[in-house]
Amino acid sequence: MNPINPRYGAAAGSQVLFDEGLRQHMLRVYNYMGLGLVITGIVAFVVGSTPALYVPLFNSQLKWVVMLAPLAFVFFFSFRIQTMSASTAQITFWAFCAVMGLSLASVFLVFTKTSIAQTFFITAAMFGATSLYGYTAKRDLSKMGSFLMMGLFGIIIAGVVNIFLGSSALQFAISVIGIVVFVGLTAYDTQNIKEQYSENYDQESNQKLAVFGALSLYLNFVNIFQLLLNFTGERE
């Protein structure tokens, strides 16, 4: 007589399949994000190291296009992701990462390459630890997410105000609070990406979810990196 309850065995097998599907989904998210960072880094380095490219970009009115284009991409992504195909979503994401590279090229004009590399690895360590916490946390982080979103809007408003004030003290406060907010959002977004996955979705839907999840984590990483540069970056 088989001592194993067939219902239990079926449930266990179903859970194994779900866990494997979730693992593949999260790997896809991190792979998209990682490749996006590589594209951004290459574009930023090439542009920031080539006067023929960065002079016309940053010494003319084109600098406003370079600064605002990533924001336009994010809004476009947010409003059109539901109607996009998975392949279009991927292409849009890669294009966004390249445009973000143009925007970040200025860091190679301000900070030494050694300090940029050091800050990148510090950011990667912080991001990795926080994302792992978000993935493994048993507690619901949705309440923390609501609080962090309020903090994010506060940072954006304070940043706009400081464009006109030019206060170094306010900029320091924005950087400190911003790091805390984006580190927290990394944990929240990771848990949210995990919970949004469903094996009942078709492949197209899960692939779009992976791209949008990669975008969320990518933005957190880039913002943590930029804010940390204010503390660890050594200027040229």
Residue pairs with C-beta under 8 A, 6 or more apart in sequence:
17 199
18 199
21 197
21 199
22 194
22 197
25 197
25 206
25 209
25 210
26 135
26 193
26 194
26 197
28 207
28 210
29 193
29 210
29 213
29 214
29 217
30 214
30 217
32 90
32 93
32 210
32 211
32 214
33 214
33 217
33 218
33 221
35 94
36 93
36 94
36 96
36 97
36 214
36 215
36 218
37 97
37 218
37 221
37 222
39 94
39 97
39 98
39 101
40 97
40 98
40 100
40 101
40 104
40 222
41 101
42 101
43 97
43 98
43 100
43 101
43 102
43 105
44 101
44 102
44 104
44 105
44 107
44 108
45 105
45 108
46 53
47 53
47 54
47 57
47 101
47 102
47 105
47 108
48 54
48 105
48 106
48 107
48 108
48 109
49 108
53 105
54 105
54 106
54 109
56 62
57 63
57 66
57 102
57 105
58 66
58 105
58 106
58 109
66 99
66 102
66 103
67 103
69 99
69 102
69 103
70 96
70 99
70 100
70 103
73 92
73 95
73 96
73 99
74 96
74 215
74 219
76 92
77 89
77 92
77 93
77 96
77 212
77 215
81 89
81 208
81 211
81 212
84 92
84 208
85 204
86 203
86 204
86 207
86 208
86 211
89 207
89 208
89 211
89 212
90 207
90 211
93 211
93 214
93 215
96 215
97 218
100 222
104 222
104 226
107 116
107 226
107 229
107 233
108 116
109 236
110 233
110 235
110 236
111 119
111 229
111 233
111 234
111 235
111 236
112 233
112 234
112 235
112 236
114 234
115 229
115 232
115 233
115 234
116 229
116 233
118 232
119 225
119 228
119 229
119 232
119 233
120 225
122 228
122 232
123 221
123 224
123 225
123 228
124 221
126 183
126 224
127 183
127 186
127 217
127 220
127 221
127 224
130 183
130 184
130 186
130 187
130 190
131 186
131 187
131 190
131 217
133 187
133 190
134 141
134 186
134 187
134 188
134 189
134 190
134 191
134 194
135 190
135 191
135 194
137 187
137 191
141 187
141 188
141 191
141 192
142 188
142 192
144 184
144 187
144 188
145 185
145 188
145 192
148 181
148 184
148 185
148 188
149 185
151 177
151 180
151 181
152 181
152 185
154 177
155 174
155 177
155 178
155 181
158 170
158 173
158 174
159 174
161 170
162 170
162 171
162 174
171 230
172 230
175 227
175 230
175 231
178 223
178 227
179 224
179 227
179 228
182 220
182 223
182 224
182 227
183 220
183 224
185 216
185 220
186 217
186 220
186 221
186 224
189 213
189 216
189 217
189 220
190 217
192 213
192 216
193 209
193 213
193 216
193 217
196 209
196 213
197 206
197 209
198 206
201 209
